[in-house]
Amino acid sequence: MADHQHETHPAIIKRLNRAGGHLRSIVTMIEEGRSCVEIAQQLQAVESAIVNAKKTLINDHIDHCLSHSQDSGGVSKAVEEFRAISRYL
């Protein structure tokens, strides 16, 4: 398996771990009968955290992996990778 560690990965992991904690607390909020407005607000925060993590990961891939594709397979490989990752935009 190729090493795909980028400098943004620790920040992405931290963001996702935080979102996971918020998600667990939302379950508790629902079980406790908290207001739907409060729950929706927290769900929005989790959704935003995940979307931002995804954007960071994709932008990092474009900046790092695709810009260095000439070293590892050329333009056709870069285009193929961009097509693959663009499905998640």
PyMOL Python script that loads the backbone (N, CA, C, O; Angstrom):
from pymol import cmd

cmd.read_pdbstr("""\
ATOM      1  N   MET A   1       0.844  -1.182   0.000  1.00  0.00           N
ATOM      2  CA  MET A   1       0.000   0.000   0.000  1.00  0.00           C
ATOM      3  C   MET A   1       0.887   1.243   0.000  1.00  0.00           C
ATOM      4  O   MET A   1       1.862   1.316   0.748  1.00  0.00           O
ATOM      5  N   ALA A   2       0.551   2.198  -0.825  1.00  0.00           N
ATOM      6  CA  ALA A   2       1.339   3.424  -0.945  1.00  0.00           C
ATOM      7  C   ALA A   2       1.146   4.303   0.287  1.00  0.00           C
ATOM      8  O   ALA A   2       0.084   4.300   0.910  1.00  0.00           O
ATOM      9  N   ASP A   3       2.178   5.045   0.621  1.00  0.00           N
ATOM     10  CA  ASP A   3       2.115   5.964   1.750  1.00  0.00           C
ATOM     11  C   ASP A   3       1.477   7.262   1.276  1.00  0.00           C
ATOM     12  O   ASP A   3       2.047   7.979   0.454  1.00  0.00           O
ATOM     13  N   HIS A   4       0.312   7.553   1.789  1.00  0.00           N
ATOM     14  CA  HIS A   4      -0.418   8.756   1.402  1.00  0.00           C
ATOM     15  C   HIS A   4      -0.593   9.680   2.594  1.00  0.00           C
ATOM     16  O   HIS A   4      -1.680  10.220   2.802  1.00  0.00           O
ATOM     17  N   GLN A   5       0.439   9.867   3.365  1.00  0.00           N
ATOM     18  CA  GLN A   5       0.374  10.783   4.498  1.00  0.00           C
ATOM     19  C   GLN A   5       0.717  12.183   4.028  1.00  0.00           C
ATOM     20  O   GLN A   5       1.784  12.416   3.461  1.00  0.00           O
ATOM     21  N   HIS A   6      -0.192  13.107   4.265  1.00  0.00           N
ATOM     22  CA  HIS A   6       0.027  14.504   3.905  1.00  0.00           C
ATOM     23  C   HIS A   6       0.016  15.334   5.178  1.00  0.00           C
ATOM     24  O   HIS A   6      -0.483  14.887   6.210  1.00  0.00           O
ATOM     25  N   GLU A   7       0.555  16.518   5.107  1.00  0.00           N
ATOM     26  CA  GLU A   7       0.647  17.332   6.321  1.00  0.00           C
ATOM     27  C   GLU A   7      -0.714  17.757   6.842  1.00  0.00           C
ATOM     28  O   GLU A   7      -0.823  18.125   8.012  1.00  0.00           O
ATOM     29  N   THR A   8      -1.746  17.720   6.029  1.00  0.00           N
ATOM     30  CA  THR A   8      -3.087  18.082   6.502  1.00  0.00           C
ATOM     31  C   THR A   8      -3.801  16.938   7.217  1.00  0.00           C
ATOM     32  O   THR A   8      -4.811  17.171   7.880  1.00  0.00           O
ATOM     33  N   HIS A   9      -3.312  15.732   7.101  1.00  0.00           N
ATOM     34  CA  HIS A   9      -4.004  14.582   7.682  1.00  0.00           C
ATOM     35  C   HIS A   9      -4.209  14.674   9.190  1.00  0.00           C
ATOM     36  O   HIS A   9      -5.304  14.357   9.653  1.00  0.00           O
ATOM     37  N   PRO A  10      -3.220  15.089   9.986  1.00  0.00           N
ATOM     38  CA  PRO A  10      -3.485  15.201  11.430  1.00  0.00           C
ATOM     39  C   PRO A  10      -4.629  16.165  11.756  1.00  0.00           C
ATOM     40  O   PRO A  10      -5.429  15.898  12.653  1.00  0.00           O
ATOM     41  N   ALA A  11      -4.708  17.274  11.035  1.00  0.00           N
ATOM     42  CA  ALA A  11      -5.802  18.223  11.269  1.00  0.00           C
ATOM     43  C   ALA A  11      -7.144  17.618  10.851  1.00  0.00           C
ATOM     44  O   ALA A  11      -8.160  17.842  11.508  1.00  0.00           O
ATOM     45  N   ILE A  12      -7.146  16.860   9.770  1.00  0.00           N
ATOM     46  CA  ILE A  12      -8.377  16.199   9.325  1.00  0.00           C
ATOM     47  C   ILE A  12      -8.817  15.171  10.356  1.00  0.00           C
ATOM     48  O   ILE A  12     -10.001  15.080  10.680  1.00  0.00           O
ATOM     49  N   ILE A  13      -7.880  14.407  10.864  1.00  0.00           N
ATOM     50  CA  ILE A  13      -8.196  13.402  11.889  1.00  0.00           C
ATOM     51  C   ILE A  13      -8.775  14.078  13.128  1.00  0.00           C
ATOM     52  O   ILE A  13      -9.764  13.608  13.690  1.00  0.00           O
ATOM     53  N   LYS A  14      -8.165  15.170  13.547  1.00  0.00           N
ATOM     54  CA  LYS A  14      -8.654  15.895  14.718  1.00  0.00           C
ATOM     55  C   LYS A  14     -10.080  16.386  14.480  1.00  0.00           C
ATOM     56  O   LYS A  14     -10.935  16.259  15.356  1.00  0.00           O
ATOM     57  N   ARG A  15     -10.337  16.944  13.307  1.00  0.00           N
ATOM     58  CA  ARG A  15     -11.673  17.452  12.968  1.00  0.00           C
ATOM     59  C   ARG A  15     -12.695  16.324  12.964  1.00  0.00           C
ATOM     60  O   ARG A  15     -13.799  16.488  13.484  1.00  0.00           O
ATOM     61  N   LEU A  16     -12.340  15.180  12.382  1.00  0.00           N
ATOM     62  CA  LEU A  16     -13.272  14.056  12.326  1.00  0.00           C
ATOM     63  C   LEU A  16     -13.522  13.449  13.702  1.00  0.00           C
ATOM     64  O   LEU A  16     -14.645  13.053  14.015  1.00  0.00           O
ATOM     65  N   ASN A  17     -12.476  13.376  14.525  1.00  0.00           N
ATOM     66  CA  ASN A  17     -12.666  12.888  15.898  1.00  0.00           C
ATOM     67  C   ASN A  17     -13.601  13.805  16.676  1.00  0.00           C
ATOM     68  O   ASN A  17     -14.457  13.338  17.428  1.00  0.00           O
ATOM     69  N   ARG A  18     -13.435  15.111  16.491  1.00  0.00           N
ATOM     70  CA  ARG A  18     -14.311  16.078  17.158  1.00  0.00           C
ATOM     71  C   ARG A  18     -15.751  15.906  16.667  1.00  0.00           C
ATOM     72  O   ARG A  18     -16.690  15.935  17.463  1.00  0.00           O
ATOM     73  N   ALA A  19     -15.918  15.728  15.354  1.00  0.00           N
ATOM     74  CA  ALA A  19     -17.256  15.518  14.793  1.00  0.00           C
ATOM     75  C   ALA A  19     -17.871  14.233  15.341  1.00  0.00           C
ATOM     76  O   ALA A  19     -19.070  14.183  15.616  1.00  0.00           O
ATOM     77  N   GLY A  20     -17.053  13.198  15.500  1.00  0.00           N
ATOM     78  CA  GLY A  20     -17.546  11.942  16.074  1.00  0.00           C
ATOM     79  C   GLY A  20     -18.032  12.130  17.495  1.00  0.00           C
ATOM     80  O   GLY A  20     -19.051  11.559  17.885  1.00  0.00           O
ATOM     81  N   GLY A  21     -17.313  12.928  18.276  1.00  0.00           N
ATOM     82  CA  GLY A  21     -17.745  13.229  19.640  1.00  0.00           C
ATOM     83  C   GLY A  21     -19.049  14.000  19.658  1.00  0.00           C
ATOM     84  O   GLY A  21     -19.932  13.726  20.471  1.00  0.00           O
ATOM     85  N   HIS A  22     -19.167  14.968  18.755  1.00  0.00           N
ATOM     86  CA  HIS A  22     -20.418  15.723  18.650  1.00  0.00           C
ATOM     87  C   HIS A  22     -21.567  14.815  18.240  1.00  0.00           C
ATOM     88  O   HIS A  22     -22.679  14.950  18.751  1.00  0.00           O
ATOM     89  N   LEU A  23     -21.310  13.901  17.333  1.00  0.00           N
ATOM     90  CA  LEU A  23     -22.350  12.986  16.875  1.00  0.00           C
ATOM     91  C   LEU A  23     -22.838  12.097  18.020  1.00  0.00           C
ATOM     92  O   LEU A  23     -24.038  11.865  18.164  1.00  0.00           O
ATOM     93  N   ARG A  24     -21.912  11.609  18.823  1.00  0.00           N
ATOM     94  CA  ARG A  24     -22.303  10.801  19.991  1.00  0.00           C
ATOM     95  C   ARG A  24     -23.141  11.628  20.969  1.00  0.00           C
ATOM     96  O   ARG A  24     -24.091  11.118  21.562  1.00  0.00           O
ATOM     97  N   SER A  25     -22.788  12.900  21.133  1.00  0.00           N
ATOM     98  CA  SER A  25     -23.563  13.747  22.053  1.00  0.00           C
ATOM     99  C   SER A  25     -24.952  14.051  21.479  1.00  0.00           C
ATOM    100  O   SER A  25     -25.898  14.266  22.237  1.00  0.00           O
ATOM    101  N   ILE A  26     -25.080  14.069  20.165  1.00  0.00           N
ATOM    102  CA  ILE A  26     -26.399  14.277  19.552  1.00  0.00           C
ATOM    103  C   ILE A  26     -27.317  13.108  19.863  1.00  0.00           C
ATOM    104  O   ILE A  26     -28.504  13.298  20.129  1.00  0.00           O
ATOM    105  N   VAL A  27     -26.770  11.899  19.831  1.00  0.00           N
ATOM    106  CA  VAL A  27     -27.573  10.724  20.184  1.00  0.00           C
ATOM    107  C   VAL A  27     -28.092  10.882  21.609  1.00  0.00           C
ATOM    108  O   VAL A  27     -29.262  10.608  21.877  1.00  0.00           O
ATOM    109  N   THR A  28     -27.237  11.319  22.515  1.00  0.00           N
ATOM    110  CA  THR A  28     -27.641  11.543  23.907  1.00  0.00           C
ATOM    111  C   THR A  28     -28.716  12.623  23.985  1.00  0.00           C
ATOM    112  O   THR A  28     -29.683  12.490  24.734  1.00  0.00           O
ATOM    113  N   MET A  29     -28.543  13.691  23.211  1.00  0.00           N
ATOM    114  CA  MET A  29     -29.541  14.758  23.192  1.00  0.00           C
ATOM    115  C   MET A  29     -30.911  14.217  22.768  1.00  0.00           C
ATOM    116  O   MET A  29     -31.934  14.577  23.352  1.00  0.00           O
ATOM    117  N   ILE A  30     -30.924  13.363  21.762  1.00  0.00           N
ATOM    118  CA  ILE A  30     -32.182  12.779  21.288  1.00  0.00           C
ATOM    119  C   ILE A  30     -32.782  11.893  22.376  1.00  0.00           C
ATOM    120  O   ILE A  30     -33.982  11.951  22.646  1.00  0.00           O
ATOM    121  N   GLU A  31     -31.936  11.075  22.995  1.00  0.00           N
ATOM    122  CA  GLU A  31     -32.411  10.188  24.059  1.00  0.00           C
ATOM    123  C   GLU A  31     -32.965  10.973  25.241  1.00  0.00           C
ATOM    124  O   GLU A  31     -33.892  10.513  25.907  1.00  0.00           O
ATOM    125  N   GLU A  32     -32.409  12.147  25.509  1.00  0.00           N
ATOM    126  CA  GLU A  32     -32.853  12.989  26.617  1.00  0.00           C
ATOM    127  C   GLU A  32     -34.066  13.845  26.258  1.00  0.00           C
ATOM    128  O   GLU A  32     -34.622  14.519  27.125  1.00  0.00           O
ATOM    129  N   GLY A  33     -34.480  13.827  25.000  1.00  0.00           N
ATOM    130  CA  GLY A  33     -35.646  14.584  24.586  1.00  0.00           C
ATOM    131  C   GLY A  33     -35.394  16.069  24.404  1.00  0.00           C
ATOM    132  O   GLY A  33     -36.303  16.880  24.585  1.00  0.00           O
ATOM    133  N   ARG A  34     -34.159  16.438  24.044  1.00  0.00           N
ATOM    134  CA  ARG A  34     -33.836  17.849  23.825  1.00  0.00           C
ATOM    135  C   ARG A  34     -34.602  18.378  22.619  1.00  0.00           C
ATOM    136  O   ARG A  34     -35.135  17.606  21.823  1.00  0.00           O
ATOM    137  N   SER A  35     -34.650  19.689  22.494  1.00  0.00           N
ATOM    138  CA  SER A  35     -35.449  20.304  21.425  1.00  0.00           C
ATOM    139  C   SER A  35     -34.871  19.972  20.049  1.00  0.00           C
ATOM    140  O   SER A  35     -33.666  19.795  19.874  1.00  0.00           O
ATOM    141  N   CYS A  36     -35.776  19.899  19.096  1.00  0.00           N
ATOM    142  CA  CYS A  36     -35.371  19.597  17.720  1.00  0.00           C
ATOM    143  C   CYS A  36     -34.472  20.690  17.154  1.00  0.00           C
ATOM    144  O   CYS A  36     -33.580  20.405  16.355  1.00  0.00           O
ATOM    145  N   VAL A  37     -34.697  21.936  17.559  1.00  0.00           N
ATOM    146  CA  VAL A  37     -33.860  23.034  17.075  1.00  0.00           C
ATOM    147  C   VAL A  37     -32.422  22.842  17.549  1.00  0.00           C
ATOM    148  O   VAL A  37     -31.485  23.018  16.771  1.00  0.00           O
ATOM    149  N   GLU A  38     -32.242  22.484  18.814  1.00  0.00           N
ATOM    150  CA  GLU A  38     -30.884  22.246  19.339  1.00  0.00           C
ATOM    151  C   GLU A  38     -30.218  21.078  18.628  1.00  0.00           C
ATOM    152  O   GLU A  38     -29.036  21.136  18.287  1.00  0.00           O
ATOM    153  N   ILE A  39     -30.980  20.025  18.410  1.00  0.00           N
ATOM    154  CA  ILE A  39     -30.441  18.833  17.741  1.00  0.00           C
ATOM    155  C   ILE A  39     -30.066  19.163  16.302  1.00  0.00           C
ATOM    156  O   ILE A  39     -28.997  18.773  15.832  1.00  0.00           O
ATOM    157  N   ALA A  40     -30.941  19.879  15.601  1.00  0.00           N
ATOM    158  CA  ALA A  40     -30.656  20.254  14.215  1.00  0.00           C
ATOM    159  C   ALA A  40     -29.409  21.129  14.140  1.00  0.00           C
ATOM    160  O   ALA A  40     -28.599  20.984  13.224  1.00  0.00           O
ATOM    161  N   GLN A  41     -29.259  22.026  15.091  1.00  0.00           N
ATOM    162  CA  GLN A  41     -28.071  22.893  15.124  1.00  0.00           C
ATOM    163  C   GLN A  41     -26.804  22.065  15.278  1.00  0.00           C
ATOM    164  O   GLN A  41     -25.809  22.323  14.601  1.00  0.00           O
ATOM    165  N   GLN A  42     -26.832  21.085  16.150  1.00  0.00           N
ATOM    166  CA  GLN A  42     -25.659  20.237  16.356  1.00  0.00           C
ATOM    167  C   GLN A  42     -25.405  19.338  15.150  1.00  0.00           C
ATOM    168  O   GLN A  42     -24.253  19.095  14.790  1.00  0.00           O
ATOM    169  N   LEU A  43     -26.466  18.847  14.526  1.00  0.00           N
ATOM    170  CA  LEU A  43     -26.298  18.050  13.303  1.00  0.00           C
ATOM    171  C   LEU A  43     -25.662  18.885  12.200  1.00  0.00           C
ATOM    172  O   LEU A  43     -24.822  18.389  11.449  1.00  0.00           O
ATOM    173  N   GLN A  44     -26.060  20.155  12.101  1.00  0.00           N
ATOM    174  CA  GLN A  44     -25.462  21.050  11.111  1.00  0.00           C
ATOM    175  C   GLN A  44     -23.974  21.222  11.379  1.00  0.00           C
ATOM    176  O   GLN A  44     -23.176  21.247  10.443  1.00  0.00           O
ATOM    177  N   ALA A  45     -23.594  21.340  12.645  1.00  0.00           N
ATOM    178  CA  ALA A  45     -22.182  21.491  12.997  1.00  0.00           C
ATOM    179  C   ALA A  45     -21.378  20.251  12.590  1.00  0.00           C
ATOM    180  O   ALA A  45     -20.269  20.372  12.069  1.00  0.00           O
ATOM    181  N   VAL A  46     -21.933  19.074  12.827  1.00  0.00           N
ATOM    182  CA  VAL A  46     -21.258  17.828  12.442  1.00  0.00           C
ATOM    183  C   VAL A  46     -21.141  17.743  10.923  1.00  0.00           C
ATOM    184  O   VAL A  46     -20.086  17.397  10.392  1.00  0.00           O
ATOM    185  N   GLU A  47     -22.224  18.059  10.238  1.00  0.00           N
ATOM    186  CA  GLU A  47     -22.210  18.023   8.776  1.00  0.00           C
ATOM    187  C   GLU A  47     -21.152  18.980   8.222  1.00  0.00           C
ATOM    188  O   GLU A  47     -20.411  18.621   7.307  1.00  0.00           O
ATOM    189  N   SER A  48     -21.079  20.178   8.766  1.00  0.00           N
ATOM    190  CA  SER A  48     -20.086  21.161   8.312  1.00  0.00           C
ATOM    191  C   SER A  48     -18.667  20.667   8.555  1.00  0.00           C
ATOM    192  O   SER A  48     -17.793  20.839   7.705  1.00  0.00           O
ATOM    193  N   ALA A  49     -18.439  20.059   9.705  1.00  0.00           N
ATOM    194  CA  ALA A  49     -17.105  19.540  10.017  1.00  0.00           C
ATOM    195  C   ALA A  49     -16.693  18.464   9.023  1.00  0.00           C
ATOM    196  O   ALA A  49     -15.545  18.431   8.579  1.00  0.00           O
ATOM    197  N   ILE A  50     -17.615  17.594   8.676  1.00  0.00           N
ATOM    198  CA  ILE A  50     -17.314  16.517   7.730  1.00  0.00           C
ATOM    199  C   ILE A  50     -17.090  17.076   6.328  1.00  0.00           C
ATOM    200  O   ILE A  50     -16.162  16.660   5.635  1.00  0.00           O
ATOM    201  N   VAL A  51     -17.932  18.012   5.910  1.00  0.00           N
ATOM    202  CA  VAL A  51     -17.767  18.631   4.589  1.00  0.00           C
ATOM    203  C   VAL A  51     -16.416  19.337   4.502  1.00  0.00           C
ATOM    204  O   VAL A  51     -15.721  19.228   3.492  1.00  0.00           O
ATOM    205  N   ASN A  52     -16.045  20.059   5.557  1.00  0.00           N
ATOM    206  CA  ASN A  52     -14.756  20.762   5.550  1.00  0.00           C
ATOM    207  C   ASN A  52     -13.586  19.781   5.536  1.00  0.00           C
ATOM    208  O   ASN A  52     -12.576  20.035   4.879  1.00  0.00           O
ATOM    209  N   ALA A  53     -13.711  18.675   6.246  1.00  0.00           N
ATOM    210  CA  ALA A  53     -12.661  17.656   6.221  1.00  0.00           C
ATOM    211  C   ALA A  53     -12.515  17.076   4.816  1.00  0.00           C
ATOM    212  O   ALA A  53     -11.402  16.864   4.335  1.00  0.00           O
ATOM    213  N   LYS A  54     -13.647  16.821   4.165  1.00  0.00           N
ATOM    214  CA  LYS A  54     -13.613  16.276   2.804  1.00  0.00           C
ATOM    215  C   LYS A  54     -12.979  17.269   1.837  1.00  0.00           C
ATOM    216  O   LYS A  54     -12.151  16.887   1.010  1.00  0.00           O
ATOM    217  N   LYS A  55     -13.361  18.536   1.933  1.00  0.00           N
ATOM    218  CA  LYS A  55     -12.780  19.552   1.055  1.00  0.00           C
ATOM    219  C   LYS A  55     -11.280  19.660   1.254  1.00  0.00           C
ATOM    220  O   LYS A  55     -10.523  19.760   0.288  1.00  0.00           O
ATOM    221  N   THR A  56     -10.856  19.640   2.499  1.00  0.00           N
ATOM    222  CA  THR A  56      -9.426  19.717   2.785  1.00  0.00           C
ATOM    223  C   THR A  56      -8.694  18.528   2.185  1.00  0.00           C
ATOM    224  O   THR A  56      -7.639  18.690   1.573  1.00  0.00           O
ATOM    225  N   LEU A  57      -9.245  17.340   2.357  1.00  0.00           N
ATOM    226  CA  LEU A  57      -8.620  16.130   1.816  1.00  0.00           C
ATOM    227  C   LEU A  57      -8.531  16.186   0.299  1.00  0.00           C
ATOM    228  O   LEU A  57      -7.484  15.877  -0.270  1.00  0.00           O
ATOM    229  N   ILE A  58      -9.617  16.576  -0.365  1.00  0.00           N
ATOM    230  CA  ILE A  58      -9.628  16.623  -1.827  1.00  0.00           C
ATOM    231  C   ILE A  58      -8.684  17.695  -2.335  1.00  0.00           C
ATOM    232  O   ILE A  58      -7.928  17.455  -3.277  1.00  0.00           O
ATOM    233  N   ASN A  59      -8.714  18.885  -1.724  1.00  0.00           N
ATOM    234  CA  ASN A  59      -7.797  19.941  -2.145  1.00  0.00           C
ATOM    235  C   ASN A  59      -6.349  19.537  -1.933  1.00  0.00           C
ATOM    236  O   ASN A  59      -5.491  19.839  -2.762  1.00  0.00           O
ATOM    237  N   ASP A  60      -6.071  18.856  -0.827  1.00  0.00           N
ATOM    238  CA  ASP A  60      -4.717  18.378  -0.573  1.00  0.00           C
ATOM    239  C   ASP A  60      -4.305  17.372  -1.636  1.00  0.00           C
ATOM    240  O   ASP A  60      -3.168  17.393  -2.107  1.00  0.00           O
ATOM    241  N   HIS A  61      -5.220  16.496  -2.012  1.00  0.00           N
ATOM    242  CA  HIS A  61      -4.925  15.508  -3.050  1.00  0.00           C
ATOM    243  C   HIS A  61      -4.603  16.213  -4.371  1.00  0.00           C
ATOM    244  O   HIS A  61      -3.637  15.870  -5.052  1.00  0.00           O
ATOM    245  N   ILE A  62      -5.419  17.191  -4.714  1.00  0.00           N
ATOM    246  CA  ILE A  62      -5.185  17.925  -5.959  1.00  0.00           C
ATOM    247  C   ILE A  62      -3.845  18.642  -5.905  1.00  0.00           C
ATOM    248  O   ILE A  62      -3.058  18.571  -6.849  1.00  0.00           O
ATOM    249  N   ASP A  63      -3.584  19.334  -4.795  1.00  0.00           N
ATOM    250  CA  ASP A  63      -2.345  20.095  -4.663  1.00  0.00           C
ATOM    251  C   ASP A  63      -1.113  19.205  -4.632  1.00  0.00           C
ATOM    252  O   ASP A  63      -0.100  19.519  -5.257  1.00  0.00           O
ATOM    253  N   HIS A  64      -1.195  18.110  -3.917  1.00  0.00           N
ATOM    254  CA  HIS A  64      -0.010  17.280  -3.711  1.00  0.00           C
ATOM    255  C   HIS A  64       0.113  16.177  -4.757  1.00  0.00           C
ATOM    256  O   HIS A  64       1.096  16.117  -5.494  1.00  0.00           O
ATOM    257  N   CYS A  65      -0.874  15.322  -4.813  1.00  0.00           N
ATOM    258  CA  CYS A  65      -0.774  14.127  -5.656  1.00  0.00           C
ATOM    259  C   CYS A  65      -0.848  14.446  -7.145  1.00  0.00           C
ATOM    260  O   CYS A  65      -0.047  13.944  -7.934  1.00  0.00           O
ATOM    261  N   LEU A  66      -1.798  15.271  -7.521  1.00  0.00           N
ATOM    262  CA  LEU A  66      -1.951  15.538  -8.944  1.00  0.00           C
ATOM    263  C   LEU A  66      -0.855  16.449  -9.474  1.00  0.00           C
ATOM    264  O   LEU A  66      -0.413  16.288 -10.612  1.00  0.00           O
ATOM    265  N   SER A  67      -0.415  17.395  -8.670  1.00  0.00           N
ATOM    266  CA  SER A  67       0.637  18.291  -9.153  1.00  0.00           C
ATOM    267  C   SER A  67       1.976  17.579  -9.280  1.00  0.00           C
ATOM    268  O   SER A  67       2.867  18.063  -9.978  1.00  0.00           O
ATOM    269  N   HIS A  68       2.132  16.434  -8.615  1.00  0.00           N
ATOM    270  CA  HIS A  68       3.371  15.663  -8.716  1.00  0.00           C
ATOM    271  C   HIS A  68       3.211  14.437  -9.606  1.00  0.00           C
ATOM    272  O   HIS A  68       4.046  13.532  -9.581  1.00  0.00           O
ATOM    273  N   SER A  69       2.144  14.410 -10.387  1.00  0.00           N
ATOM    274  CA  SER A  69       1.868  13.227 -11.201  1.00  0.00           C
ATOM    275  C   SER A  69       2.905  13.001 -12.285  1.00  0.00           C
ATOM    276  O   SER A  69       3.110  11.867 -12.719  1.00  0.00           O
ATOM    277  N   GLN A  70       3.559  14.056 -12.726  1.00  0.00           N
ATOM    278  CA  GLN A  70       4.575  13.868 -13.763  1.00  0.00           C
ATOM    279  C   GLN A  70       5.708  12.982 -13.261  1.00  0.00           C
ATOM    280  O   GLN A  70       6.420  12.368 -14.056  1.00  0.00           O
ATOM    281  N   ASP A  71       5.877  12.916 -11.930  1.00  0.00           N
ATOM    282  CA  ASP A  71       6.919  12.065 -11.357  1.00  0.00           C
ATOM    283  C   ASP A  71       6.483  10.603 -11.283  1.00  0.00           C
ATOM    284  O   ASP A  71       7.319   9.701 -11.222  1.00  0.00           O
ATOM    285  N   SER A  72       5.159  10.375 -11.288  1.00  0.00           N
ATOM    286  CA  SER A  72       4.702   9.018 -10.995  1.00  0.00           C
ATOM    287  C   SER A  72       3.711   8.435 -12.001  1.00  0.00           C
ATOM    288  O   SER A  72       3.013   7.478 -11.668  1.00  0.00           O
ATOM    289  N   GLY A  73       3.625   8.957 -13.182  1.00  0.00           N
ATOM    290  CA  GLY A  73       2.730   8.324 -14.134  1.00  0.00           C
ATOM    291  C   GLY A  73       2.188   9.233 -15.207  1.00  0.00           C
ATOM    292  O   GLY A  73       1.478   8.770 -16.100  1.00  0.00           O
ATOM    293  N   GLY A  74       2.490  10.482 -15.152  1.00  0.00           N
ATOM    294  CA  GLY A  74       2.122  11.377 -16.227  1.00  0.00           C
ATOM    295  C   GLY A  74       0.731  11.956 -16.154  1.00  0.00           C
ATOM    296  O   GLY A  74      -0.020  11.751 -15.201  1.00  0.00           O
ATOM    297  N   VAL A  75       0.427  12.684 -17.199  1.00  0.00           N
ATOM    298  CA  VAL A  75      -0.828  13.430 -17.278  1.00  0.00           C
ATOM    299  C   VAL A  75      -2.033  12.501 -17.289  1.00  0.00           C
ATOM    300  O   VAL A  75      -3.035  12.793 -16.636  1.00  0.00           O
ATOM    301  N   SER A  76      -1.963  11.408 -18.005  1.00  0.00           N
ATOM    302  CA  SER A  76      -3.121  10.513 -18.090  1.00  0.00           C
ATOM    303  C   SER A  76      -3.483   9.950 -16.722  1.00  0.00           C
ATOM    304  O   SER A  76      -4.664   9.810 -16.405  1.00  0.00           O
ATOM    305  N   LYS A  77      -2.487   9.627 -15.914  1.00  0.00           N
ATOM    306  CA  LYS A  77      -2.759   9.147 -14.555  1.00  0.00           C
ATOM    307  C   LYS A  77      -3.372  10.260 -13.713  1.00  0.00           C
ATOM    308  O   LYS A  77      -4.285  10.003 -12.928  1.00  0.00           O
ATOM    309  N   ALA A  78      -2.890  11.484 -13.861  1.00  0.00           N
ATOM    310  CA  ALA A  78      -3.432  12.619 -13.117  1.00  0.00           C
ATOM    311  C   ALA A  78      -4.893  12.859 -13.491  1.00  0.00           C
ATOM    312  O   ALA A  78      -5.721  13.109 -12.615  1.00  0.00           O
ATOM    313  N   VAL A  79      -5.214  12.785 -14.777  1.00  0.00           N
ATOM    314  CA  VAL A  79      -6.588  12.982 -15.224  1.00  0.00           C
ATOM    315  C   VAL A  79      -7.485  11.883 -14.669  1.00  0.00           C
ATOM    316  O   VAL A  79      -8.598  12.149 -14.218  1.00  0.00           O
ATOM    317  N   GLU A  80      -7.001  10.662 -14.704  1.00  0.00           N
ATOM    318  CA  GLU A  80      -7.764   9.531 -14.168  1.00  0.00           C
ATOM    319  C   GLU A  80      -8.038   9.719 -12.679  1.00  0.00           C
ATOM    320  O   GLU A  80      -9.158   9.489 -12.222  1.00  0.00           O
ATOM    321  N   GLU A  81      -7.030  10.134 -11.923  1.00  0.00           N
ATOM    322  CA  GLU A  81      -7.215  10.369 -10.485  1.00  0.00           C
ATOM    323  C   GLU A  81      -8.170  11.530 -10.233  1.00  0.00           C
ATOM    324  O   GLU A  81      -9.000  11.464  -9.326  1.00  0.00           O
ATOM    325  N   PHE A  82      -8.060  12.595 -11.031  1.00  0.00           N
ATOM    326  CA  PHE A  82      -8.956  13.728 -10.857  1.00  0.00           C
ATOM    327  C   PHE A  82     -10.401  13.327 -11.127  1.00  0.00           C
ATOM    328  O   PHE A  82     -11.304  13.731 -10.394  1.00  0.00           O
ATOM    329  N   ARG A  83     -10.626  12.542 -12.165  1.00  0.00           N
ATOM    330  CA  ARG A  83     -11.982  12.058 -12.456  1.00  0.00           C
ATOM    331  C   ARG A  83     -12.516  11.233 -11.286  1.00  0.00           C
ATOM    332  O   ARG A  83     -13.678  11.360 -10.901  1.00  0.00           O
ATOM    333  N   ALA A  84     -11.656  10.395 -10.735  1.00  0.00           N
ATOM    334  CA  ALA A  84     -12.091   9.542  -9.625  1.00  0.00           C
ATOM    335  C   ALA A  84     -12.464  10.367  -8.397  1.00  0.00           C
ATOM    336  O   ALA A  84     -13.501  10.128  -7.777  1.00  0.00           O
ATOM    337  N   ILE A  85     -11.632  11.324  -8.051  1.00  0.00           N
ATOM    338  CA  ILE A  85     -11.897  12.090  -6.834  1.00  0.00           C
ATOM    339  C   ILE A  85     -12.984  13.140  -7.040  1.00  0.00           C
ATOM    340  O   ILE A  85     -13.635  13.541  -6.076  1.00  0.00           O
ATOM    341  N   SER A  86     -13.192  13.591  -8.268  1.00  0.00           N
ATOM    342  CA  SER A  86     -14.201  14.623  -8.520  1.00  0.00           C
ATOM    343  C   SER A  86     -15.622  14.105  -8.270  1.00  0.00           C
ATOM    344  O   SER A  86     -16.545  14.902  -8.100  1.00  0.00           O
ATOM    345  N   ARG A  87     -15.800  12.810  -8.246  1.00  0.00           N
ATOM    346  CA  ARG A  87     -17.130  12.257  -7.920  1.00  0.00           C
ATOM    347  C   ARG A  87     -17.556  12.632  -6.513  1.00  0.00           C
ATOM    348  O   ARG A  87     -18.748  12.613  -6.205  1.00  0.00           O
ATOM    349  N   TYR A  88     -16.604  12.975  -5.651  1.00  0.00           N
ATOM    350  CA  TYR A  88     -16.901  13.271  -4.257  1.00  0.00           C
ATOM    351  C   TYR A  88     -16.997  14.759  -3.955  1.00  0.00           C
ATOM    352  O   TYR A  88     -17.172  15.153  -2.803  1.00  0.00           O
ATOM    353  N   LEU A  89     -16.880  15.588  -4.994  1.00  0.00           N
ATOM    354  CA  LEU A  89     -16.977  17.030  -4.793  1.00  0.00           C
ATOM    355  C   LEU A  89     -18.406  17.449  -4.529  1.00  0.00           C
ATOM    356  O   LEU A  89     -18.676  18.634  -4.335  1.00  0.00           O
TER     357      LEU A  89
END
""", "prot")
cmd.dss("prot")
cmd.show_as("cartoon", "prot")
cmd.util.cbc("prot")
cmd.orient("prot")
